[in-house]
């Protein structure tokens, strides 16, 4: 395998969220197509879009999630993306929160991925990236008091 590229790739992720009947925050995760690991819907930034619009597109295509995406990122993480040719690139992923209004039964990548709701702490235990796990852990700590999530709830 070649060494990782020096320039990081810029990706955008949606972190689909909902509040369950008991008032607990839930995170929607999807499996990656290659390894089946639990990840967030993410992809390469679309040049002409605002980053939160890219996040909404990725959530729809990869998870069938429709909702309101916040315009302020809630964090970022990096990971090593392995390409089909065997090369690797370090990707820096900027994460935008999304309050999910509905999940489609039929979506673009439904035959390639599974999706599942997790509590934030459970999602943190299932991801491989330490920075992403830390972001999810922070969400688990008093999510209703987080200003970024309060603003998102008001805007939706």
N, C-alpha and C positions, 0 to 999 in steps of 0.2 A: 504494500500500500504506500502511496506517496505521502509526503508530509502535508500537514494542513496548510491551506493557503494563508498568506500573511494578512490579507485584507479580509475583515469579517464580512459576512453576508448580512444584509439588513432584512429581518423578517418582522411580521406583525402577527400578533396572536389575539384572539378573542378569548376571554375567560367568561363563559356562559354561567350565569348565576340565577338562583331562584331561592325564595324563602318557602320552606315546607309548611305544612299545616300547624306544626308545633312552634313555628317561628325560627327554626334553625336554618342557617345558610347552607345551601347545597351547590356543588360545583359540577358542571357537566364535562366529563372527559370523554375522549375518543381514543381508539387504538390507532397506532401508526399502521400504515399499509405494509411496510416491510417486516418489522419485527413483532408487531402486535403489542408494543409497549403502550401504556396509558400516557396520553399527551393532551395538550390543548389544541383546538383548531388553529392552524397558523399557516402562513405562506409568505412568499416574496412580496414586498411592497409593490403595489401597482402605481406606477409613476405619477399619473394624473390624479389619483385619488388622495383624499385626506386619509391619514393612517387608520382612523376609526372606521372609515368606509371599507377599507381593505379587510379589517377585522370582521365586519358584518358579512362580507362576501365569504370569507373563510368559514365562519360559523355556519352559514347556510349550506355551503358545498360539502363540508366535512362532517357536520353534525346534524344538519337539517334544522338548526335553531334559528328562530326569528324573534327579534326583540329590539331593544333600545341599547345602543352602544355608547358608552361615555366618551367624551372628547378628550379627557385627560387620562394619560397612562397611569396604571397603578404599580408599575414596576417593570423590570426587565430581567432577563437571564440569558446565559449563553450555553451553547452546546455544539458538539462536533457533528456535522451532517456528512454522512457518507453518501457519495454520489454513485450513480450506476457504473461509472467507469473505474471505480475503485479509489478515486481521489477523495479528499476530505476538505471541508471548509468550515471554519469557525463561524457560527451564526450568532448574531446578537438579536434577541427577540424582544420587542417592546410589546407589553401586555395592556390591552384595553378591556375594562369590565363591560359585561353585557347582561342586562336583565332580560331573561327569556320570557317572551309572551306565549310562544307555542313551539312545539316540536312537530315538524312535518313527518308524516309516515313514509313518504317517498322523497328521497333527496339524491343529489348527484352521486355521492360516494357511499351510498347505503350498502352496497354489496362488497365494499372494500374495507369497511370499518365497523366496529361496534361502538355504541355510546352507552354511558351509564352515569347516573347521578351519584355523587359521593359527598359526605361531609368533608369540609376543607382539610381536616387533619388526616382523614383516610386517603384523600387524594394526594396529600403531601407524602405519605408513605409509599405510594405507588409509582411516583415519578423517579427518574434516574438523575435528573439535574439538581444539584444541591441548591442553587439559587432559586429555582422554581419551587422546590420543596419549602424553602424558607418563605417565599412569597405566599404560598398556600397556608403555611403555619400562621403567618401574621393575619391572614383573613379569618382564621378560626378564633382569634382573640378579640372578643367583643365587636363583631362585625357591624352591628347596628349603630355603634358609636363612631365608626370610621367616616370622616367627612366626605371622602370620595364616593363611598357607597350611598351616603345620605343624599348627596347631590344627584346621583344617578337615579335614585328612587323618586326624587321630586320631579326630575325631568322626564321620566317615562310615563 
